[in-house]
Amino acid sequence: MTDPYDDDTDREPLALAGLQRRLAEFAAARDWQPYHTPKNLVAALSVEASELLEIFQWLTPEESARVMDDPERAHRVTDEVADVLAYLLQLCQVLGVDPLAALAAKIERNEHRFPAGERKPSHE
């Protein structure tokens, strides 16, 4: 029998599925499933993304590039990224969307829409 983790390419999908399973178990243990409707999960995702944005809202581009140098801000960024990812993974599970397949398909579409080496015309 082969080890499903022999190849690094197998590690990510299995880890993602495991995280989705843990999130589902966490919600089930608290009887939260009735609240985890697509609408509610999208709303929660939007709120968490806004909380992430709030950290960067008034920073200069230079300050934003160094945000992880400040331990307090780094902790806030990490927590908000985790919240955004958690709600996104829960939404994907409820809707039956494979997030990695969706991302791979979107990257492929964008590679065709925006070929390498081409630049958008400037608005001069």
Secondary structure by P-SEA (a helix, b strand, c coil): cccccccccaaaaaaaaaaaaaaaaaaaaacccccccaaaaaaaaaaaaaaaaaaaccccaaaaaaccccaaaaaaaaaaaaaaaaaaaaaaaaaccaaaaaaaaaaaaaaaaccccccccccc
